[in-house]
Amino acid sequence: MIIVIGKATAKIGCESEVLENSLTHVARSRGEDGCIDHTVSIDQENPQLFRFVEYWRDQDALLAHFAVPESRQFVASLTPLLAAAPDIQIYNSETIDL
């Protein structure tokens, strides 16, 4: 499984638009083949900070997600609303039996 953890900080006054765009992107992404889960949340200590957590079946599914035109449009629409470049970390995970 591939895990994507991202964060993006909205410019002051752009929080609502970032949230609206993010919720649309998350809802669409959840319907993609290989998407196990995709979420966005607002940090409770900093309402400008948006956190994204995604779980994908495998790397091919994630790469297909990145190639979807709507995913590229999401990034393009979010960029001018952000105070800084988003931070995205991608991890390859495996299940551990304890």
Backbone as CSV, one residue per row, in Angstrom:
resi,resn,N_x,N_y,N_z,CA_x,CA_y,CA_z,C_x,C_y,C_z
1,MET,0.842,-1.167,0.000,0.000,0.000,0.000,0.893,1.238,0.000
2,ILE,0.445,2.266,-0.701,1.135,3.550,-0.754,0.353,4.532,0.117
3,ILE,1.081,5.266,0.959,0.469,6.282,1.814,1.033,7.634,1.414
4,VAL,0.143,8.596,1.209,0.532,9.963,0.876,0.075,10.855,2.022
5,ILE,1.004,11.634,2.560,0.672,12.586,3.613,1.105,13.961,3.118
6,GLY,0.150,14.874,3.063,0.451,16.201,2.566,-0.104,17.284,3.458
7,LYS,0.467,18.457,3.340,-0.085,19.600,4.039,0.077,20.832,3.162
8,ALA,-0.905,21.711,3.286,-0.907,22.937,2.503,-1.446,24.055,3.393
9,THR,-0.819,25.212,3.335,-1.238,26.349,4.142,-1.883,27.399,3.252
10,ALA,-3.149,27.677,3.531,-3.902,28.658,2.755,-3.469,30.076,3.110
11,LYS,-3.509,30.953,2.126,-3.334,32.372,2.407,-4.504,32.833,3.267
12,ILE,-4.262,33.828,4.104,-5.335,34.381,4.927,-6.454,34.865,4.010
13,GLY,-7.674,34.445,4.320,-8.834,34.805,3.515,-9.173,33.810,2.421
14,CYS,-8.303,32.835,2.184,-8.533,31.845,1.127,-8.946,30.484,1.671
15,GLU,-9.136,30.377,2.970,-9.408,29.090,3.597,-10.658,28.404,3.032
16,SER,-11.724,29.156,2.853,-12.976,28.560,2.361,-12.821,27.999,0.959
17,GLU,-12.120,28.723,0.104,-11.924,28.260,-1.267,-11.008,27.037,-1.307
18,VAL,-9.975,27.022,-0.462,-9.103,25.849,-0.385,-9.906,24.644,0.088
19,LEU,-10.751,24.832,1.099,-11.565,23.730,1.607,-12.528,23.217,0.544
20,GLU,-13.208,24.111,-0.139,-14.165,23.708,-1.183,-13.464,22.907,-2.286
21,ASN,-12.343,23.421,-2.778,-11.596,22.717,-3.831,-11.090,21.364,-3.330
22,SER,-10.636,21.331,-2.082,-10.089,20.096,-1.519,-11.169,19.037,-1.344
23,LEU,-12.336,19.430,-0.846,-13.421,18.471,-0.663,-13.886,17.890,-1.996
24,THR,-13.931,18.712,-3.026,-14.293,18.232,-4.362,-13.259,17.227,-4.857
25,HIS,-11.986,17.560,-4.680,-10.894,16.661,-5.110,-10.937,15.340,-4.345
26,VAL,-11.131,15.399,-3.046,-11.178,14.186,-2.225,-12.336,13.297,-2.657
27,ALA,-13.519,13.875,-2.828,-14.693,13.077,-3.216,-14.472,12.401,-4.561
28,ARG,-13.892,13.117,-5.520,-13.633,12.536,-6.834,-12.575,11.447,-6.738
29,SER,-11.522,11.696,-5.978,-10.417,10.746,-5.857,-10.865,9.432,-5.242
30,ARG,-11.781,9.487,-4.306,-12.259,8.268,-3.644,-12.887,7.282,-4.628
31,GLY,-13.357,7.778,-5.754,-13.964,6.911,-6.754,-12.976,6.305,-7.730
32,GLU,-11.720,6.676,-7.644,-10.713,6.160,-8.569,-10.307,4.736,-8.207
33,ASP,-10.007,3.961,-9.244,-9.525,2.597,-9.043,-8.243,2.638,-8.227
34,GLY,-8.193,1.852,-7.173,-6.998,1.764,-6.352,-6.963,2.697,-5.171
35,CYS,-7.953,3.587,-5.062,-8.013,4.477,-3.903,-8.671,3.725,-2.749
36,ILE,-7.924,3.552,-1.670,-8.453,2.899,-0.480,-9.141,3.939,0.404
37,ASP,-8.513,5.097,0.548,-9.100,6.204,1.301,-8.368,7.481,0.937
38,HIS,-9.066,8.600,1.075,-8.504,9.907,0.733,-9.229,10.919,1.600
39,THR,-8.489,11.655,2.427,-9.133,12.592,3.349,-8.424,13.938,3.359
40,VAL,-9.161,14.950,3.797,-8.589,16.265,4.076,-9.164,16.719,5.407
41,SER,-8.334,17.379,6.199,-8.799,17.929,7.465,-8.130,19.277,7.694
42,ILE,-8.745,20.060,8.557,-8.194,21.363,8.927,-7.555,21.221,10.303
43,ASP,-6.330,21.661,10.426,-5.616,21.597,11.689,-6.357,22.426,12.742
44,GLN,-6.585,21.858,13.899,-7.360,22.528,14.939,-6.610,23.683,15.603
45,GLU,-5.303,23.714,15.486,-4.516,24.799,16.060,-4.201,25.893,15.051
46,ASN,-4.331,25.568,13.761,-4.034,26.537,12.705,-5.058,26.340,11.589
47,PRO,-6.128,27.146,11.568,-7.187,26.941,10.575,-6.778,27.205,9.129
48,GLN,-5.567,27.677,8.914,-5.066,27.851,7.548,-4.360,26.593,7.048
49,LEU,-4.072,25.638,7.948,-3.306,24.443,7.605,-4.241,23.283,7.280
50,PHE,-4.117,22.777,6.072,-4.914,21.648,5.593,-4.014,20.424,5.509
51,ARG,-4.510,19.301,6.034,-3.743,18.062,6.025,-4.477,17.029,5.158
52,PHE,-3.723,16.373,4.301,-4.261,15.354,3.404,-3.627,14.015,3.759
53,VAL,-4.446,12.966,3.825,-3.948,11.610,4.026,-4.626,10.731,2.982
54,GLU,-3.817,10.014,2.222,-4.327,9.162,1.145,-3.723,7.764,1.274
55,TYR,-4.539,6.764,0.963,-4.084,5.375,0.926,-4.415,4.820,-0.456
56,TRP,-3.400,4.298,-1.136,-3.565,3.759,-2.489,-3.119,2.299,-2.513
57,ARG,-3.779,1.521,-3.334,-3.486,0.089,-3.449,-2.015,-0.165,-3.773
58,ASP,-1.487,0.615,-4.742,-0.100,0.425,-5.171,0.372,1.675,-5.906
59,GLN,1.629,1.650,-6.300,2.229,2.806,-6.968,1.545,3.100,-8.305
60,ASP,1.163,2.070,-9.041,0.487,2.291,-10.324,-0.816,3.068,-10.137
61,ALA,-1.564,2.731,-9.092,-2.822,3.444,-8.828,-2.553,4.905,-8.494
62,LEU,-1.506,5.165,-7.701,-1.172,6.545,-7.360,-0.713,7.319,-8.591
63,LEU,0.114,6.699,-9.423,0.568,7.376,-10.641,-0.601,7.662,-11.580
64,ALA,-1.555,6.736,-11.660,-2.758,6.978,-12.474,-3.541,8.157,-11.912
65,HIS,-3.626,8.246,-10.599,-4.316,9.375,-9.946,-3.645,10.699,-10.308
66,PHE,-2.319,10.730,-10.247,-1.589,11.951,-10.591,-1.799,12.341,-12.051
67,ALA,-2.061,11.363,-12.917,-2.212,11.623,-14.352,-3.613,12.076,-14.741
68,VAL,-4.576,11.914,-13.849,-5.954,12.322,-14.157,-5.984,13.847,-14.343
69,PRO,-6.566,14.349,-15.425,-6.591,15.803,-15.649,-7.169,16.587,-14.476
70,GLU,-8.172,16.033,-13.813,-8.777,16.739,-12.681,-7.801,16.878,-11.510
71,SER,-6.890,15.925,-11.349,-5.880,16.035,-10.290,-4.917,17.173,-10.599
72,ARG,-4.508,17.265,-11.846,-3.619,18.366,-12.241,-4.341,19.703,-12.107
73,GLN,-5.629,19.735,-12.448,-6.414,20.967,-12.324,-6.552,21.362,-10.855
74,PHE,-6.715,20.391,-9.976,-6.803,20.676,-8.540,-5.546,21.390,-8.065
75,VAL,-4.392,20.861,-8.421,-3.125,21.472,-8.020,-3.027,22.888,-8.585
76,ALA,-3.385,23.055,-9.847,-3.310,24.374,-10.478,-4.250,25.375,-9.815
77,SER,-5.434,24.922,-9.414,-6.401,25.833,-8.787,-6.003,26.174,-7.355
78,LEU,-5.317,25.259,-6.685,-4.926,25.483,-5.295,-3.695,26.379,-5.174
79,THR,-2.775,26.272,-6.098,-1.488,26.953,-6.000,-1.599,28.450,-5.691
80,PRO,-2.425,29.219,-6.384,-2.477,30.654,-6.059,-3.153,30.972,-4.724
81,LEU,-3.799,29.985,-4.121,-4.496,30.190,-2.845,-3.618,29.860,-1.643
82,LEU,-2.406,29.351,-1.897,-1.540,28.888,-0.822,-0.464,29.910,-0.465
83,ALA,-0.100,29.931,0.822,0.936,30.833,1.316,2.331,30.329,0.985
84,ALA,2.451,29.021,0.738,3.743,28.399,0.415,3.472,27.133,-0.385
85,ALA,4.507,26.580,-0.951,4.360,25.328,-1.698,3.889,24.224,-0.748
86,PRO,3.003,23.347,-1.230,2.559,22.248,-0.359,3.709,21.281,-0.069
87,ASP,3.588,20.589,1.055,4.563,19.573,1.450,3.896,18.215,1.286
88,ILE,4.483,17.347,0.478,3.903,16.029,0.211,4.961,14.959,0.464
89,GLN,4.608,13.978,1.268,5.477,12.841,1.559,4.768,11.578,1.074
90,ILE,5.491,10.697,0.391,4.911,9.457,-0.135,5.689,8.292,0.447
91,TYR,4.935,7.317,0.985,5.536,6.175,1.654,5.015,4.879,1.059
92,ASN,5.880,3.896,0.950,5.502,2.549,0.577,5.414,1.755,1.876
93,SER,4.262,1.207,2.184,4.091,0.515,3.464,3.798,-0.963,3.253
94,GLU,3.979,-1.705,4.303,3.643,-3.117,4.279,2.941,-3.463,5.580
95,THR,2.089,-4.444,5.555,1.377,-4.883,6.734,2.303,-5.696,7.623
96,ILE,2.218,-5.441,8.914,3.023,-6.181,9.894,2.078,-6.924,10.825
97,ASP,2.306,-8.206,10.997,1.532,-9.001,11.946,2.217,-8.939,13.301
98,LEU,1.484,-8.498,14.305,2.059,-8.411,15.656,1.591,-9.568,16.508
